[in-house]
Amino acid sequence: HGTSKINNKGHLEIGGVDATALVSEYGTPLYVFDEALVRQRCREFVSAFQASGLKYQVAYASKAFMVMAMCRIVEEEGMSLDVVSDGELYTALQAGFPAERIHFHGNNKTPEEIEMAIDARIGCFVVDNFDELQLLNAIAGEKRQKVNILLRITPGVEAHTHEYISTGQTDSKFGFDLGNGSAFRAIKEASEQAHLQLLGVHSHIGSQIFEVEGFRMAAEKVAAFAVEVRKELSVIFPVINLGGGFGIRYMEGDTPLPVAVYVKAITDAIKENFGANDYPLPEIWVEPGRSIVGDAGTTLYTIGTTKDIPGVRKYIAVNGGMTDNPRPALYESEYEAMLANRATEQPEEVVSIAGKCCESGDMLIWDIQLPKVHVGDVLAVSCTGAYNYAMASNYNRIRRPAVVFVKDGQSDLVVKRETYNDIVGNDVIPERMKQVS
Ligand code: LLP
């Protein structure tokens, strides 16, 4: 998919660059992003919204993969940016991303984060709870500013996805509940605050969702709520944000729909449900993360050791693992892989891909068919663009890999490989523990 193909040397090639050349130049493990595919995904969202005729903002959910070079792409593609921490906000600002296109999320924004974001004059806060509502109004007041807000509501829609990544149901740490009246009270309270400008509501029902039904139901519930709020409080929502969660194809059996289908389902549902009530059509915002970067990412590893347990299993160990991709360990996520240096060879054995961390759960793939594997081969795991680098750790004091963007036969380093100094750089040995010689 994307610009990936097998070249005439029988090697995997991404963005016109031979994977084995990337390995020689940057080493492994290495995260490789197909920049053209990232941009294509951005454009799919933007053009689908353009086709709807509604006003819109597509905000890339930077939690999926956030580095300064990514901010440049998002800006160039004319999109907005969703951040959830001071670190993501700082990254965006350092990259020169226009502050007015930044949306700030999170269920526990600290006073320091709120101050930082107000000072930067970001475009919108997505307020998650009553404490934040008060805190934000107070800080905005001190700074004599009026800040735009959306209120995050939990619409009571359960997306069919992994329990830990579904968020729209009632028992959730996020948002104001629609069912028990707290969303209604929050709207009332928000619209009474002098330093808050209420733009509307936000709903996010989960992640890695394939069916359009959940999005349609969320749009319906939000519309019914908007109509009720207009009637009871005479408050109109100029903006509705329906979050992210658009699924991607990790495995053969995954069946995501084209982006345009989700966008059309959402915009149609908005037109129908608001239109039916003579409600002024709101601007629609979405926050895709995974579907922008997920399938554009490939991780390259070098195969180090093997362990054959006859009649049981053959383990193939790579020089990375749960530190660069914690998703299999966390969510039992599945991935496809191939030998990048012998891409044309037929599958010959079933093996399981292990990482190098000191725990048995550090497995990347169980039971995958590969050509006969040799030590030194390059394993390419696909669809690792989302929530891999972003969730990488230094467990076992393993250094995080480098990240490169490839496009039109050119590769560019966008994150350097961590150094040993990065590993010990923040360590401090207390004076009293220092050796007296
Ligand atoms: N908006 C909000 C409010 C969110 O909470 C999320 C994801 C998104 C947008 C973007 O969702 P996406 O389009 O990427 O599905 N670490 C997990 C995924 C956690 C998603 C958290 N929120 C994973 O690796 O699967």
Residues whose N, C-alpha, C, O or C-beta is under 5 A from the ligand:
A	BS01	LLP	A61 A64 I165 H204 G206 S207 Q208 G243 G244 G245 F246 E287 P288 G289 R290 S291 R327 Y387
